[in-house]
């Protein structure tokens, strides 16, 4: 098994929370036949859940992130916790916040995208945190994004539909190279990071919040883009 450098964010009697690296699968399976990065899938792709289970024993998978997406992944440590988490996720009680880098210039700092995906009602809230002036007339931005519903690739699809494809998202026509005034910035994967996961409060207890810092590549892209801010 290919080894990963996995950061455990939190370990409780009910949960194991990991900071998933980009480029690995959450669970065993075949990589997408339409990879979103610029790199070929290859015959072997590391699997986060297998390595966590090898280190900590039996776990239950609650949700997953795309191969190229980094950030918070929640695992249950018992069947009971797994059932509870499934109920929360299916009823949209879990609050998820992502960081992303995207192309374009939104007209407002906060907006919602309300478009169906495969016939299902879907809503995504976007908060623009920084704006960047790229080479020529191009623009980009850093945003915090909250999917208020849960469909596969929802953030990527919604932002692309709105005219703001994510950097590195080849599947949805995002740019793989960002031309900055002083340099060209290569984006070899989708610029999307699951930054925060909040479980609902229960039995009078406070909600549980888990956060994952940006990985090195995402931080480098933001640092480079910030040089264009005026």
C-alpha positions as CSV (number, residue, x, y, z in Angstrom):
1,X,0.0,0.0,0.0
2,X,1.3,3.4,-0.9
3,X,1.9,5.4,2.3
4,X,0.5,8.8,2.9
5,X,1.7,11.6,5.2
6,X,-1.7,11.8,7.0
7,X,-2.4,14.5,9.6
8,X,-5.0,13.5,12.2
9,X,-6.9,16.6,13.2
10,X,-8.9,15.1,16.0
11,X,-9.3,11.7,17.7
12,X,-12.3,11.1,20.0
13,X,-14.3,8.1,21.2
14,X,-16.7,8.6,18.3
15,X,-14.6,10.2,15.5
16,X,-11.3,10.2,13.7
17,X,-10.8,13.3,11.6
18,X,-8.1,13.4,9.0
19,X,-6.6,16.2,6.8
20,X,-6.8,14.4,3.5
21,X,-3.9,15.2,1.1
22,X,-4.7,16.0,-2.5
23,X,-4.0,13.2,-5.0
24,X,-5.4,10.3,-2.9
25,X,-8.8,8.5,-2.8
26,X,-10.9,8.6,0.4
27,X,-12.0,5.0,-0.1
28,X,-10.8,2.2,-2.4
29,X,-12.1,2.4,-6.0
30,X,-11.1,3.3,-9.5
31,X,-9.9,6.9,-10.1
32,X,-12.3,8.9,-12.2
33,X,-12.3,8.2,-15.9
34,X,-12.3,12.0,-16.2
35,X,-9.5,13.1,-13.9
36,X,-9.7,16.7,-12.9
37,X,-6.0,17.2,-12.5
38,X,-3.4,17.5,-15.3
39,X,-1.7,14.3,-14.2
40,X,-2.7,10.8,-15.4
41,X,-4.4,8.6,-12.8
42,X,-1.8,5.9,-12.9
43,X,-2.3,2.2,-11.9
44,X,-2.0,2.9,-8.1
45,X,-3.5,5.7,-6.1
46,X,-3.1,5.9,-2.3
47,X,-6.2,5.4,-0.2
48,X,-6.8,7.5,2.9
49,X,-9.3,5.2,4.7
50,X,-7.0,2.1,4.4
51,X,-4.1,3.9,6.0
52,X,-6.2,5.4,8.8
53,X,-7.6,1.9,9.5
54,X,-4.1,0.4,9.5
55,X,-3.1,2.9,12.1
56,X,-6.2,3.1,14.3
57,X,-8.2,-0.1,13.7
58,X,-11.8,-0.5,12.5
59,X,-13.4,2.7,11.1
60,X,-16.6,3.5,9.2
61,X,-16.5,5.9,6.3
62,X,-19.0,8.7,6.6
63,X,-18.3,10.8,3.5
64,X,-15.6,11.3,0.9
65,X,-13.7,14.0,-1.0
66,X,-12.7,14.0,-4.6
67,X,-9.2,12.7,-5.3
68,X,-7.8,16.2,-6.1
69,X,-9.6,17.9,-3.1
70,X,-7.7,18.2,0.2
71,X,-9.0,18.8,3.6
72,X,-11.3,17.6,6.4
73,X,-12.6,14.0,6.3
74,X,-14.6,12.5,9.1
75,X,-14.5,8.8,10.0
76,X,-16.7,7.1,12.6
77,X,-15.2,4.7,15.2
78,X,-18.4,2.7,15.8
79,X,-21.5,1.6,14.0
80,X,-23.6,3.8,16.2
81,X,-21.6,6.9,15.5
82,X,-21.7,6.0,11.8
83,X,-25.5,5.8,11.8
84,X,-25.7,9.2,13.6
85,X,-23.3,10.8,11.1
86,X,-25.3,9.4,8.2
87,X,-28.5,10.9,9.6
88,X,-26.8,14.3,9.9
89,X,-25.3,14.3,6.4
90,X,-28.5,13.1,4.8
91,X,-30.6,15.8,6.5
92,X,-27.9,18.5,5.7
93,X,-27.2,19.3,9.3
94,X,-23.5,19.1,8.8
95,X,-22.0,22.5,7.8
96,X,-19.1,22.3,5.4
97,X,-16.9,25.2,4.3
98,X,-14.4,25.0,1.5
99,X,-11.7,27.4,0.3
100,X,-11.3,27.7,-3.4
101,X,-9.5,29.7,-6.1
102,X,-11.6,30.6,-9.2
103,X,-11.4,32.6,-12.4
104,X,-13.5,35.7,-13.0
105,X,-14.9,38.7,-11.2
106,X,-18.1,38.2,-9.2
107,X,-20.4,41.3,-9.1
108,X,-21.1,41.0,-5.4
109,X,-18.9,39.8,-2.5
110,X,-21.6,37.3,-1.3
111,X,-23.9,35.4,-3.6
112,X,-25.9,32.2,-3.9
113,X,-26.0,29.8,-6.9
114,X,-29.3,28.0,-7.1
115,X,-29.2,25.6,-10.0
116,X,-30.4,22.0,-10.2
117,X,-27.8,19.3,-10.8
118,X,-29.1,16.2,-12.5
119,X,-32.6,17.3,-11.8
120,X,-32.0,17.8,-8.0
121,X,-32.4,21.1,-6.1
122,X,-28.9,22.4,-5.2
123,X,-27.8,25.6,-3.5
124,X,-24.2,26.9,-3.0
125,X,-23.3,30.0,-1.0
126,X,-20.1,31.9,-2.1
127,X,-18.2,34.5,-0.1
128,X,-15.4,36.3,-2.0
129,X,-12.5,36.9,0.4
130,X,-9.8,38.3,-2.0
131,X,-9.7,39.5,-5.6
132,X,-6.8,39.3,-7.9
133,X,-5.9,41.2,-11.1
134,X,-4.2,38.7,-13.5
135,X,-2.4,39.3,-16.8
136,X,-4.5,41.3,-19.3
137,X,-8.2,41.6,-18.5
138,X,-8.4,38.3,-16.5
139,X,-9.4,38.2,-12.9
140,X,-9.4,35.7,-10.1
141,X,-10.6,35.3,-6.5
142,X,-10.3,33.4,-3.3
143,X,-13.6,32.4,-1.8
144,X,-15.2,30.5,1.1
145,X,-17.9,28.3,-0.3
146,X,-20.7,26.5,1.6
147,X,-22.7,23.8,-0.2
148,X,-26.1,24.0,1.4
149,X,-27.1,20.8,-0.4
150,X,-25.0,17.8,-1.2
151,X,-24.5,16.7,-4.8
152,X,-21.3,15.2,-6.3
153,X,-19.1,18.0,-7.7
154,X,-21.6,20.6,-6.6
155,X,-19.1,23.4,-5.9
156,X,-17.2,22.7,-9.1
157,X,-20.3,22.5,-11.3
158,X,-22.1,25.5,-9.7
159,X,-19.1,27.9,-10.0
160,X,-18.4,26.8,-13.6
161,X,-22.1,27.3,-14.5
162,X,-21.9,30.8,-13.0
163,X,-18.8,31.6,-15.1
164,X,-16.3,31.2,-12.4
165,X,-14.5,27.8,-13.0
166,X,-12.1,26.7,-10.4
167,X,-8.4,26.9,-11.1
168,X,-7.0,23.6,-12.2
169,X,-10.4,22.0,-12.8
170,X,-10.0,20.7,-16.3
171,X,-13.2,18.7,-16.2
172,X,-15.3,21.9,-15.9
173,X,-13.1,24.1,-18.1
174,X,-11.0,25.7,-15.4
175,X,-7.5,27.1,-16.3
176,X,-4.5,25.0,-15.6
177,X,-2.1,28.0,-15.9
178,X,-2.6,31.4,-14.3
179,X,-0.7,34.2,-16.0
180,X,0.5,36.7,-13.4
181,X,2.3,39.9,-14.2
182,X,5.6,38.5,-12.9
183,X,5.2,34.8,-13.6
184,X,3.1,32.0,-14.8
185,X,1.4,29.9,-12.1
186,X,0.9,26.2,-12.8
187,X,-2.2,24.6,-11.2
188,X,-1.9,20.8,-11.5
189,X,-5.0,20.0,-9.5
190,X,-8.4,21.5,-8.6
191,X,-7.8,24.4,-6.3
192,X,-10.4,23.3,-3.7
193,X,-9.8,22.5,0.0
194,X,-12.3,21.3,2.6
195,X,-11.4,23.8,5.3
196,X,-14.0,23.3,8.0
197,X,-16.6,20.7,9.1
198,X,-19.1,21.5,11.8
199,X,-21.3,18.7,13.4
200,X,-24.6,19.8,14.9
201,X,-25.0,20.3,18.6
202,X,-26.8,17.5,20.5
203,X,-27.9,16.7,24.1
204,X,-27.1,20.3,25.2
205,X,-23.5,20.0,24.1
206,X,-21.7,22.4,21.8
207,X,-21.3,21.6,18.1
208,X,-18.0,19.9,17.2
209,X,-15.9,21.9,14.7
210,X,-12.9,20.5,12.8
211,X,-10.6,22.6,10.7
212,X,-7.7,21.8,8.3
213,X,-5.1,24.3,7.3
214,X,-4.3,24.9,3.6
215,X,-1.8,22.5,2.1
216,X,1.5,23.8,0.8
217,X,0.4,24.0,-2.8
218,X,-2.8,25.9,-2.1
219,X,-0.9,28.3,0.2
220,X,1.7,28.9,-2.6
221,X,-1.0,29.7,-5.1
222,X,-2.7,32.2,-2.8
223,X,0.7,33.8,-1.9
224,X,1.6,34.2,-5.5
225,X,-1.8,35.6,-6.5
226,X,-1.8,38.1,-3.6
227,X,1.1,39.9,-5.2
228,X,-1.4,41.2,-7.8
229,X,-3.6,42.8,-5.3
230,X,-3.5,46.6,-5.4
